[in-house]
Amino acid sequence: MHRSKEKLDRQKMEGLNQGRRKLRVCVATCNRADYSKLAPIMFGIKSHPDEFELEVVVLGSHLIDDYGNTFRMIEQDDFDIGSKLHTIVRGEDEAAMVESVGLALVKLPDVLQRLQPDVLVVHGDRFDALALATAAALMNIRIFHVEGGEVSGTIDDSIRHAISKLAHYHACCTRMAEQHLIAMCEDHSRILLAGCPSYDKLLSSHHREDHMDIIRSWLGDGVQDNDYIVALQHPVTTNIQHSIKLYGLMLEALISFNKKTLILFPNIDAGSKEMVRVMRKKGIEQHPNFRAIKHIPFEQFIQLVCHAGCMIGNSSCGVREAGAFGTPVINLGTRQTGRETGENVLHVRDADTQSKICHALELQFGKRYPCSKIYGDGNAVPRILKFLQTIDLNEPLQKSFCFPPVKDSISQDIDHILETQSALSVDLGGTNLRVAIVCMKGNIVKKYTETNPKTYEDRIRLMLKMCKDAVRDAVSLNCRILGVGISTGGRVNPQEGVVLHSTNLIQEWSSVNLRTPVSDALGLPVWVDNDGNCAALAERKFGHGKGVENFVTIITGTGIGGGIIHQNELIHGSTFCAAELGHIKVSLEGPECSCGSRGCIEAYASGMALQREAKRLNDEDMLKKEGMDLKLSEPITAAHLISAARMGNSKADAVLHKATTALGVGIVNILHIVNPTLVILSGVLASYYKEPVQRIISERALLSAQSIKVFTSALEEPALLGAASMVLDYATRRTY
C-alpha cells in the first residue's frame, strides 16, 4: 500500500512537471573513482537536452599530475567542464585533508553562485564530497546524493552518513542501504533504490572481443587471461601506520606469489605518500612482474578486473564491481568492513603476516564465482533520470526527518523502566515463605508461596531455590532483576543484613546472616529488614505514605509491629529496635506478652491475644451465640471473637473494647512522641480497628494531635512490596 501511494504521488508529480523549465543539474566529481559512478548519469542527463541542463564541476585529485590528471578523461568523454577548482592541499596527512575541505569551502560559493543549479549531484563518502554537500546546503541548493546508506570501515562511514543528512534526495544501490537511510529518519519518498550507476556500463560492455588487447597493452604480450592480479590498496585514515604496514605485507606477498600484477597508486587520503614510498623502496616500479600506474580509463579497467585471476587490496571496486564478473577478490584490512559482498570476496581483516596473505592468494587465484548483482541490475540511470524529472522545485527546501512516532520520548523511556526494572522480593513469615517479582510500578508480576520450613538449613535451601526459579522466570517475563529485598520477623541489622533476634514464630532464626548466602548464590545485591519496617517502606513508595514526610505504619496481624517514617527516612534506632510498636506498655499489670514483659499493646490487641481470649471464652462456654456458625472441629480464632461481639456477646465485646483501647492509647503515645502527619493501619485486623482508634485519638490525644487521621492500608502485600522498595529505591538512586 505504501509503495502504491508513492507511485501515485510520483505519477502526479510527473504530470505537474510537464511543461516546466529545464532542470539545471550540476554534477561535481572529485576523483577517478567517483567519476566512474557519475559518468553514466552525466551521459544520461546529456542525452535529454529538452529536460535537463548539465553543468560539470571538477575538483580534488582530478587536477593533480601525480594522480593522472584524470580531468582529461572527462574532456575526452566530450563533457564541458564549467569550473575546475584546485582544492587539494598536498601533504597526504590528516591536516592536509582538513585543509583541503576548508579550501574547497572557500572556493565553492563563487562557483555555485555563478552556476545557480537547481540540484547538485554528489557521490559517495570522500572528504571533497562533504565540502560540496556542506556548501550546497548552506546556499539552499538541493542535494542529490548517490550511494548513501552503505556501511564500510574508516572515516568514510561518518562522512557518507553526514552527506546523507545534508542531502535532500538519495539514490542508493541496495535494499539494505535503503533500510539504513530509512533508519536514519530520511523521508522514504525521497529515497530511490536505483542500483549502482557504474553497473549500467559494467553489465553491458564487459564481454569485449578485444579484451586481450587491452590486458596486454598494460601487462605485456606474455600475459594470459585469468593469470594476472589487479592490486589496489588505499590508506585507512583512522589507522595510518597499520595501513602502511599492511601495504608492505601485501607487496611482499605479491612478489613472493610471482604473478604478473597491475598495481594502481593509492588515493590521495592521509598516508598515501608513505605507502608510495614503501612501494618505491621495494622497487615495484622496476620489478618485471609489476606494472605500477596512476590511472586507467574506466572502460579498460573493467576489462582488467573482469579477466583477472584475482583482485587484492581494499578498494570498494573489489567488493562491488568485481562481483558483477565473478572475479575472486581478497579484501585486506578493515576499510570495507560492513559492505555487502558476494561469495567471490575472501576477507582477510587481520592480515598481520605475509604468509597469511600468500595463503589467501593460493585459495583465490584463478577461481571463478557466480556473477553477483547485489549492487545493480544495469538500469540505474533510467531510474535516476525519472526521479530527477519528478523533483518539485516549489516544494519547501527545508528537509524534514521522519522520526518514529513517540507520544513523549521521556515518559516512554520511564514507562519502559517501570515495566522492566524489577526487584526480587522475599517475605519470611511465621507460616509461609513467599517470593515475588515486583516491577517499579509496584505490580507483582509473579508470586511463589511455600510453607516455611522449621529448620534453618531447610529454610535457606528452599529460599534459594525459590529465588533461582524466580530469576530464571524473570527472563521470559522481560523483567530485569536489580536486587533482592528480604522482609523477616524479628530484630534486624539492615546494615549487615543479619537477623539479630527472631520472633517466637520463626524457629532457629537468630544471629542469621541472610545477605551473604543469597548474594553469593544469585550474584545480586541484597537488602534485609524487619517486616514492620518493610510495611512502612511499602506505604512510602506505593501507598498512603507516598509524598508524606512523617507517618507511622502499624501492622495488626498475628503480632503487632510497625515502622516510622520521619522526614522521609525510616527510623531504625541505635540498636535497630526502634518502632517496636507492639511492645509499647499501656498497663503495668496487663497480660503477659511474647517478649516476656506485661501490658504491651501486642498482649491486648494482636491476633494471638484475641485468639487466646476467644479460646478462653469458648472453654468457659461463653463465646457462642445463637445463630453463630461454630463447628466443634473448627479452630477458634480472633474472627470468632469479633463475630460473637457483633452478635451481641457482651463478654466478647468487653475483650475487644479492652483491645481497641490498648491499641488506641498506644497509638496516642506514639503521636505524642513522633507527631506524624497520619497513621496507617495494616494487616488483617486493620479494618476492624480503624474507627475505634480514630475515636480514641480524638478523645485522649493532645488537642494538636487530635486531627491526625487514621487510614487502613490499600496494599494487599505490604511485606513483599516493602522488601521490593528497598531494592527499587536504592538500586536506582543514582538514576533518579
C-alpha positions in Angstrom: 0.0 0.0 0.0 2.8 2.4 0.9 4.7 1.7 -2.3 1.5 2.1 -4.4 0.9 5.5 -2.8 4.4 6.6 -3.5 4.0 5.5 -7.2 0.8 7.6 -7.5 2.5 10.6 -5.9 5.3 10.3 -8.4 2.9 10.0 -11.4 1.0 13.0 -10.2 4.3 15.0 -9.8 5.4 14.0 -13.3 2.1 15.4 -14.7 2.6 18.6 -12.8 6.2 19.0 -14.0 5.3 18.7 -17.7 5.9 22.0 -19.4 8.2 23.4 -16.7 11.6 24.8 -17.5 14.6 22.6 -17.8 16.2 21.3 -14.6 19.6 22.7 -14.1 21.7 19.8 -12.7 25.3 20.3 -11.5 27.4 17.2 -11.3 30.5 17.6 -9.2 33.3 15.0 -9.5 36.4 14.8 -7.3 38.4 11.8 -8.4 38.7 8.9 -10.8 36.6 6.6 -8.7 33.5 8.8 -8.3 33.6 9.7 -12.0 33.1 6.1 -12.9 29.8 6.2 -11.0 28.8 9.7 -12.1 29.7 9.5 -15.8 26.7 7.2 -16.7 24.4 9.7 -15.0 26.1 12.6 -16.9 25.7 10.8 -20.2 22.0 10.2 -19.3 21.4 13.9 -18.5 23.2 15.0 -21.6 21.0 12.7 -23.8 17.9 14.6 -22.6 18.6 18.2 -23.5 14.9 19.1 -23.5 14.6 18.3 -19.9 18.0 18.9 -18.3 20.7 21.4 -18.4 24.1 19.9 -17.3 26.9 21.7 -15.5 30.1 19.9 -14.6 32.4 21.0 -11.8 35.8 19.2 -11.4 37.9 19.4 -8.2 40.0 17.3 -6.0 42.6 14.8 -7.2 41.3 15.1 -10.8 43.6 18.1 -11.2 46.8 16.6 -9.8 49.5 15.3 -12.0 50.6 12.6 -9.5 47.1 11.1 -9.7 47.0 11.1 -13.5 45.3 14.5 -14.3 42.1 12.5 -14.7 40.1 15.6 -15.6 41.3 14.8 -19.2 39.1 11.7 -19.4 36.1 13.9 -18.6 37.1 16.1 -21.5 37.7 13.1 -23.7 34.1 12.0 -22.9 33.0 15.3 -24.5 31.8 17.0 -21.4 32.2 20.7 -21.0 33.8 21.4 -17.6 32.3 24.6 -16.3 34.7 25.0 -13.4 38.0 23.5 -12.3 38.8 24.0 -8.7 42.2 23.2 -7.3 41.2 22.2 -3.8 43.8 19.7 -2.7 46.4 20.8 -0.1 49.4 18.5 -0.6 50.8 16.6 2.3 48.7 13.5 2.3 48.2 13.6 6.0 45.3 14.3 8.3 45.9 18.0 8.5 46.1 18.3 4.7 42.7 16.6 4.4 41.1 19.1 6.7 42.8 22.0 4.9 41.6 20.6 1.6 38.0 20.6 2.9 38.5 24.2 4.1 40.0 25.3 0.8 37.1 23.8 -1.1 34.6 25.6 1.1 36.4 28.8 0.3 36.2 28.3 -3.4 32.9 26.6 -4.0 30.5 29.5 -3.1 31.6 31.6 -6.1 31.1 28.7 -8.4 27.7 27.7 -7.1 26.6 31.3 -7.0 27.5 31.7 -10.7 26.0 28.4 -11.9 22.8 28.6 -9.8 22.0 24.9 -10.1 18.6 23.5 -9.1 20.2 20.3 -8.0 23.8 19.4 -7.1 24.7 15.7 -7.6 27.4 14.4 -5.3 28.7 10.9 -4.9 29.8 8.7 -2.0 31.9 9.3 1.0 35.0 11.4 0.1 36.1 14.5 2.1 35.7 16.5 -1.1 32.1 15.4 -1.4 31.5 16.6 2.2 32.7 20.0 1.3 30.4 20.1 -1.7 27.4 19.0 0.3 28.1 21.5 3.1 28.5 24.4 0.7 25.3 23.5 -1.2 23.2 23.0 1.9 24.3 26.4 3.3 23.5 28.0 -0.1 20.0 26.5 -0.2 20.8 24.2 -3.2 19.0 20.8 -3.3 21.5 17.9 -3.0 21.1 14.5 -4.7 23.4 12.0 -3.0 24.4 8.9 -4.9 25.4 5.7 -2.9 24.2 6.8 0.5 23.2 4.4 3.3 26.1 2.0 2.7 28.4 0.8 5.5 32.1 0.4 5.4 35.1 1.0 7.6 37.2 4.1 8.4 36.1 7.7 8.5 34.3 7.2 5.2 31.3 5.9 7.1 30.9 9.1 9.1 31.4 11.3 6.0 28.9 9.3 3.9 26.2 9.5 6.6 26.9 13.2 7.2 26.3 13.8 3.5 23.1 11.8 3.7 21.9 14.1 6.5 22.6 17.1 4.3 21.1 15.7 1.2 17.5 16.2 0.1 17.3 13.2 -2.3 19.1 9.8 -2.2 19.9 7.2 -4.9 21.0 4.1 -3.1 22.3 0.8 -4.5 21.0 -1.9 -2.3 17.9 -2.8 -0.3 20.0 -2.8 2.9 21.3 0.7 2.1 17.7 1.9 1.6 16.8 0.5 5.0 19.8 2.2 6.6 18.6 5.6 5.2 15.1 4.9 6.5 16.5 4.1 9.9 18.4 7.4 9.7 15.0 9.1 9.6 15.3 10.1 5.9 12.0 10.6 4.1 11.2 7.3 2.3 9.5 9.2 -0.6 12.9 10.8 -1.3 14.9 7.6 -1.4 15.3 5.9 -4.8 16.5 2.3 -4.9 18.3 2.7 -8.2 21.3 0.4 -8.1 24.9 1.4 -8.8 25.2 3.6 -12.0 28.5 2.0 -12.9 26.8 -1.4 -13.3 24.9 0.0 -16.3 28.2 0.1 -18.1 29.7 -3.0 -16.4 26.9 -5.3 -17.4 26.6 -4.1 -21.0 30.3 -3.9 -22.0 32.5 -6.3 -20.1 32.4 -9.0 -22.7 34.5 -7.2 -25.3 36.2 -9.2 -28.0 39.3 -7.0 -27.8 39.8 -7.6 -24.0 43.1 -9.4 -24.5 44.5 -6.5 -26.5 43.6 -4.2 -23.6 45.1 -6.5 -21.0 48.4 -7.0 -23.0 48.7 -3.3 -23.6 49.1 -2.9 -19.8 50.8 -6.1 -18.8 52.7 -7.2 -21.8 52.3 -9.8 -24.6 53.1 -12.8 -22.4 50.2 -12.4 -20.0 47.2 -14.8 -20.3 43.5 -14.4 -19.5 42.8 -15.2 -15.8 46.5 -15.4 -15.0 47.4 -12.0 -13.5 46.5 -9.9 -10.4 45.0 -6.4 -10.0 46.1 -4.7 -6.8 44.6 -1.6 -5.3 45.2 -0.6 -1.7 44.2 2.7 -0.1 45.2 4.1 3.3 42.9 3.7 6.3 42.9 7.2 7.7 41.9 6.1 11.2 45.0 3.9 11.5 47.6 5.1 9.1 50.6 3.2 10.5 48.8 -0.1 10.3 47.8 0.8 6.7 51.5 1.3 5.8 52.5 -2.0 7.4 49.7 -3.9 5.7 50.6 -2.4 2.3 54.2 -3.6 2.7 53.0 -7.1 3.6 50.8 -7.2 0.6 53.6 -6.2 -1.7 55.9 -8.8 -0.2 53.2 -11.4 -0.7 52.7 -10.4 -4.3 56.4 -10.5 -5.0 56.6 -14.0 -3.5 53.5 -15.2 -5.4 55.3 -14.4 -8.6 52.4 -13.5 -10.9 52.0 -10.6 -13.3 50.4 -7.8 -11.3 48.8 -4.5 -12.3 49.1 -2.2 -9.2 47.4 1.2 -9.0 48.7 4.0 -6.9 46.6 4.7 -3.7 44.2 7.6 -3.5 45.1 10.9 -2.0 44.0 10.2 1.6 46.3 10.8 4.5 49.0 8.1 4.5 49.2 7.7 0.7 52.6 9.4 0.4 54.1 6.9 2.9 52.5 4.0 1.0 54.0 5.2 -2.3 57.4 5.5 -0.5 57.1 1.8 0.6 56.2 0.8 -2.9 59.3 2.5 -4.4 61.6 1.2 -1.6 60.6 -2.3 -2.6 61.4 -1.5 -6.3 57.9 -2.3 -7.5 58.0 0.2 -10.4 61.1 -1.6 -11.8 60.1 -5.1 -10.9 59.5 -7.3 -14.1 56.2 -8.8 -12.6 54.7 -5.4 -11.8 53.1 -2.5 -13.7 52.5 0.4 -11.4 50.2 3.1 -12.8 48.3 6.2 -11.6 45.3 5.9 -13.8 43.5 3.6 -16.2 40.4 4.7 -18.2 37.4 3.1 -16.6 36.3 1.0 -19.7 39.8 -0.6 -19.8 39.9 -1.0 -16.1 36.6 -3.0 -16.3 38.3 -5.5 -18.7 41.3 -5.8 -16.5 39.2 -6.6 -13.4 36.8 -8.9 -15.3 39.5 -11.2 -16.6 41.9 -11.1 -13.7 42.9 -14.2 -11.8 42.4 -12.3 -8.6 42.0 -8.8 -7.3 43.6 -7.8 -4.0 43.5 -4.7 -1.7 40.8 -2.7 0.0 39.2 -0.8 -2.8 35.4 -0.7 -3.0 35.8 -1.9 -6.6 36.8 -5.2 -5.2 33.7 -5.7 -3.1 31.3 -4.0 -5.6 32.2 -4.0 -9.3 34.3 -7.2 -9.3 31.3 -9.2 -8.0 29.5 -8.5 -11.3 32.2 -10.5 -13.1 32.6 -13.3 -10.5 36.3 -12.2 -10.2 37.9 -13.6 -7.0 38.8 -10.9 -4.5 40.9 -10.7 -1.4 39.8 -7.8 0.8 42.6 -6.8 3.2 42.0 -5.0 6.5 39.0 -3.0 7.8 38.4 -0.4 5.1 35.4 -2.2 3.7 34.0 -3.7 6.9 30.3 -3.8 6.7 30.0 -3.7 2.9 27.6 -6.2 1.3 29.7 -8.6 -0.7 29.2 -11.7 -2.9 30.7 -15.1 -2.4 33.7 -14.0 -4.6 35.2 -12.0 -1.7 37.6 -13.5 0.8 38.1 -11.2 3.8 41.5 -11.1 5.5 40.8 -8.4 8.1 43.7 -9.4 10.4 46.3 -9.6 7.7 49.3 -9.5 10.1 51.7 -11.7 8.2 52.9 -12.1 4.7 52.2 -15.9 4.8 48.5 -15.3 5.6 48.2 -13.1 2.5 50.0 -15.7 0.4 47.7 -18.4 1.7 44.7 -16.2 0.7 46.2 -15.8 -2.8 46.6 -19.6 -3.1 43.0 -20.1 -2.2 41.5 -17.4 -4.5 43.8 -17.1 -7.5 42.3 -18.5 -10.8 38.9 -19.3 -9.4 35.6 -18.2 -11.0 32.5 -17.4 -9.0 28.9 -16.8 -9.9 28.2 -13.2 -11.0 26.6 -11.1 -8.3 24.1 -8.3 -8.9 23.9 -7.1 -5.3 24.7 -3.5 -6.4 22.6 -3.2 -9.5 20.9 -4.7 -12.5 22.1 -2.3 -15.2 19.1 0.0 -15.1 20.2 2.6 -12.5 20.5 5.6 -14.8 16.9 5.4 -16.3 15.6 5.3 -12.7 17.7 8.2 -11.6 16.6 10.4 -14.6 13.0 9.6 -14.0 13.4 10.5 -10.3 15.1 13.8 -11.2 12.2 14.7 -13.5 9.8 14.4 -10.6 11.7 16.9 -8.3 9.3 19.7 -7.5 11.2 23.0 -7.2 8.2 24.5 -5.5 8.5 22.2 -2.5 9.9 23.7 0.7 13.7 23.5 0.7 13.9 22.7 4.4 14.4 19.0 5.0 12.0 17.1 7.2 13.1 14.0 9.1 10.8 11.0 9.6 11.4 10.3 13.3 9.5 7.3 14.7 6.3 8.4 16.4 6.5 8.7 20.1 4.0 10.3 22.4 6.7 11.5 24.8 10.2 10.3 24.5 11.0 10.8 28.1 7.9 9.2 29.5 8.2 6.3 27.1 11.7 5.6 28.5 10.4 5.9 32.0 7.5 3.6 31.2 10.0 1.0 29.9 12.0 1.3 33.1 8.8 1.0 35.3 7.7 -2.1 33.4 11.0 -4.0 33.1 13.3 -3.0 36.1 12.2 -5.2 38.9 13.1 -6.5 42.4 13.1 -10.0 43.8 11.1 -9.8 47.0 11.2 -12.3 49.8 8.8 -12.4 52.8 9.7 -14.8 55.6 6.6 -15.2 57.7 5.7 -17.4 60.6 3.7 -19.7 58.4 4.7 -19.2 54.8 7.8 -18.4 52.8 6.9 -16.2 49.8 9.0 -14.8 46.8 7.8 -12.4 44.2 9.0 -10.4 41.2 7.9 -6.8 41.7 8.3 -4.2 39.0 8.9 -0.4 39.5 5.2 0.3 39.3 4.6 -1.9 42.4 2.9 -4.6 40.4 3.6 -8.2 41.5 4.5 -9.9 38.2 4.7 -13.4 39.6 4.5 -14.8 43.1 5.7 -18.1 44.6 4.5 -19.5 48.0 5.7 -22.4 50.1 5.3 -23.5 53.7 8.1 -22.0 55.8 10.3 -24.9 57.0 11.1 -25.3 60.7 14.9 -25.6 60.5 17.5 -23.1 59.4 19.1 -25.4 56.7 15.8 -26.3 55.1 14.6 -22.7 55.2 17.7 -21.3 53.5 17.7 -24.1 50.9 14.1 -23.5 50.0 14.5 -19.8 49.8 17.5 -20.0 47.4 15.6 -22.5 45.2 12.6 -20.2 45.0 14.8 -17.2 44.3 16.7 -19.0 41.5 13.4 -20.1 39.9 12.1 -16.5 40.0 15.4 -15.2 38.4 15.0 -17.8 35.7 11.4 -16.9 35.0 12.2 -13.2 35.0 14.0 -13.5 31.7 10.9 -14.8 29.9 8.8 -12.2 31.7 11.1 -9.4 30.3 12.0 -8.3 33.9 15.5 -7.1 34.8 16.2 -8.1 38.4 18.1 -5.3 40.1 18.5 -6.9 43.5 16.8 -8.9 46.3 14.9 -7.5 49.2 14.0 -9.7 52.3 11.4 -9.0 54.9 11.5 -11.1 58.0 10.1 -11.1 61.6 12.5 -10.2 64.4 15.1 -7.6 65.1 17.3 -7.0 62.0 20.6 -5.1 61.4 19.9 -3.8 57.9 23.4 -2.5 57.5 24.9 -6.1 57.8 21.9 -8.0 56.5 21.7 -10.0 59.8 18.7 -11.2 61.8 19.8 -10.4 65.4 16.9 -11.9 67.3 14.0 -13.9 66.0 10.3 -13.9 66.9 8.9 -17.0 68.6 7.0 -17.7 65.3 10.2 -18.4 63.3 12.5 -21.0 64.9 16.3 -21.2 64.5 16.4 -17.7 63.2 18.7 -15.7 65.5 22.1 -14.4 64.5 21.5 -15.4 60.9 23.4 -13.7 58.1 20.9 -13.5 55.2 22.7 -11.2 52.8 25.8 -13.3 52.2 24.3 -16.6 51.1 21.6 -15.0 49.0 24.0 -12.6 47.3 26.6 -15.3 46.6 24.0 -17.7 45.1 22.3 -15.1 42.9 25.1 -12.6 42.2 22.8 -9.8 43.2 22.8 -7.1 45.9 20.7 -8.0 48.9 18.8 -5.8 51.4 17.2 -7.1 54.6 14.9 -5.5 57.1 12.2 -6.2 59.7 8.7 -6.8 58.4 7.2 -3.8 60.2 9.8 -1.5 58.7 9.1 -3.1 55.3 5.4 -2.3 55.7 6.3 1.4 56.3 8.6 1.4 53.2 5.8 -0.1 51.1 3.5 2.7 52.2 6.1 5.3 51.5 6.6 4.1 47.9 3.3 2.7 46.8 0.6 3.5 49.5 -0.9 6.3 51.6 2.5 7.4 52.7 3.7 8.4 49.2 4.7 12.0 49.3 4.2 12.2 53.1 7.3 13.2 55.1 6.2 11.9 58.5 3.9 8.9 59.2 3.6 5.7 61.2 2.5 2.3 59.9 1.2 -0.2 62.4 0.7 -3.9 61.5 -2.2 -5.6 63.2 -1.8 -9.2 62.5 -0.7 -12.3 64.4 1.5 -9.8 66.3 1.7 -6.0 66.4 4.5 -4.3 64.6 5.2 -1.3 62.5 7.6 1.3 61.2 8.2 5.0 61.5 9.0 7.3 58.6 10.4 10.6 59.8 11.4 13.3 57.4 11.2 10.8 54.6 13.6 8.4 56.3 12.9 5.1 58.0 13.9 5.2 61.7 16.0 2.1 62.8 17.4 3.4 66.1 20.9 2.9 67.6 20.4 -0.9 68.2 17.8 -1.5 65.5 14.8 -1.8 67.8 13.1 1.5 67.0 9.4 1.2 66.1 8.8 -2.0 68.1 5.3 -0.5 68.4 3.7 -3.7 69.6 5.8 -3.6 72.8 4.8 -0.2 74.0 3.4 -0.5 77.5 -0.2 0.5 78.1 -0.6 -1.2 81.5 1.7 -2.1 84.4 -0.2 -5.2 85.3 -1.5 -6.4 81.9 -1.4 -9.9 80.4 1.9 -11.5 79.6 3.5 -10.6 76.2 5.5 -12.9 73.9 8.5 -10.6 74.7 8.4 -11.7 78.3 7.0 -8.4 79.7 3.5 -7.5 80.6 1.0 -4.9 79.5 2.3 -4.5 75.9 -0.1 -3.5 73.1 0.6 -6.9 71.4 -0.6 -8.7 74.6 -4.0 -7.0 74.2 -4.7 -6.3 70.5 -2.7 -8.8 68.4 -4.3 -11.7 66.6 -2.7 -14.1 69.1 -4.1 -12.2 72.1 -7.6 -12.1 70.6 -7.4 -15.8 69.8 -6.2 -16.5 73.3 -9.2 -14.7 74.8 -11.6 -16.3 72.3 -10.4 -19.8 73.3 -10.8 -18.9 77.0 -14.4 -17.8 76.4 -15.1 -20.9 74.3 -13.6 -23.1 77.0 -16.0 -21.4 79.5 -18.8 -21.9 77.1 -19.2 -18.1 76.9 -18.3 -17.5 73.3 -21.0 -18.9 71.1 -24.2 -17.0 70.5 -27.4 -18.3 69.0 -27.2 -18.2 65.2 -23.4 -18.2 65.3 -21.8 -20.8 62.9 -19.1 -22.5 65.1 -18.3 -26.1 64.4 -16.7 -28.3 67.1 -13.8 -29.3 64.9 -13.1 -25.7 63.8 -10.1 -24.0 65.4 -11.0 -20.9 67.4 -9.7 -17.6 66.0 -9.9 -13.9 66.5 -12.6 -13.8 63.8 -14.9 -15.8 66.1 -14.4 -13.3 68.8 -15.3 -10.4 66.5 -18.3 -12.3 65.1 -19.6 -13.0 68.6 -19.3 -9.4 69.7 -21.2 -8.2 66.6 -24.0 -10.7 67.5 -24.3 -9.1 71.0 -21.9 -11.2 73.1 -21.1 -8.8 75.9 -18.1 -10.9 77.1 -16.6 -10.8 73.6 -17.4 -7.2 73.2 -15.6 -6.4 76.5 -12.5 -8.2 75.3 -12.5 -6.3 72.1 -13.2 -3.0 73.9 -10.1 -3.5 76.0 -8.0 -4.5 72.9 -9.1 -1.4 70.9 -8.5 0.8 74.0 -5.0 -0.6 74.4 -4.2 -0.1 70.8 -5.7 3.4 70.7 -3.8 4.5 73.8 -0.6 3.1 72.5 -1.1 5.0 69.2 -1.8 8.2 71.2 1.5 7.7 72.9 3.2 7.3 69.5 1.5 10.5 68.3 2.8 12.4 71.3 6.4 11.2 70.7 6.9 11.5 66.9 3.9 13.7 65.9 3.3 12.1 62.4 1.0 13.5 59.7 -1.0 10.3 59.6 -1.3 6.8 60.9 -1.7 3.8 58.6 -3.1 0.5 59.9 -2.1 -2.6 58.1 -2.9 -6.3 58.5 -6.0 -8.5 58.8 -7.4 -6.6 61.8 -6.8 -3.1 60.4 -10.4 -2.5 59.1 -11.9 -3.5 62.4 -9.6 -1.2 64.5 -9.7 1.9 62.3 -12.9 3.6 63.6 -12.3 2.8 67.3 -8.7 4.0 67.1 -9.7 7.3 65.4 -12.3 7.8 68.2 -9.7 7.3 70.9 -7.3 9.7 69.3 -10.0 12.4 69.3 -10.8 11.7 72.9 -7.4 11.2 74.5 -4.7 12.8 72.4 -3.5 16.3 73.0 -5.5 18.9 71.1 -2.8 19.5 68.5 -2.7 15.7 67.7 -6.4 15.1 67.6 -6.7 16.0 63.9 -4.3 13.3 62.8 -6.1 10.9 60.5 -6.1 7.1 60.6 -6.1 5.2 57.3 -6.3 1.5 56.5 -3.7 0.3 54.1 -4.8 -0.2 50.5 -1.8 -2.5 49.8 -2.5 -6.2 49.6 1.1 -7.3 50.1 2.9 -4.7 52.2 5.7 -7.0 53.3 6.6 -8.1 49.7 6.2 -4.5 48.4 8.3 -3.1 51.2 11.1 -5.6 50.6 10.9 -4.7 46.9 11.1 -1.0 47.7 14.5 -1.4 49.4 15.8 -2.6 46.1 13.9 -0.2 43.8 14.8 2.9 45.9 18.4 2.3 46.5 19.5 0.3 43.4 18.2 3.1 41.1 19.1 6.1 43.4 21.9 7.2 41.0 19.4 7.3 38.1 16.6 9.3 39.8 
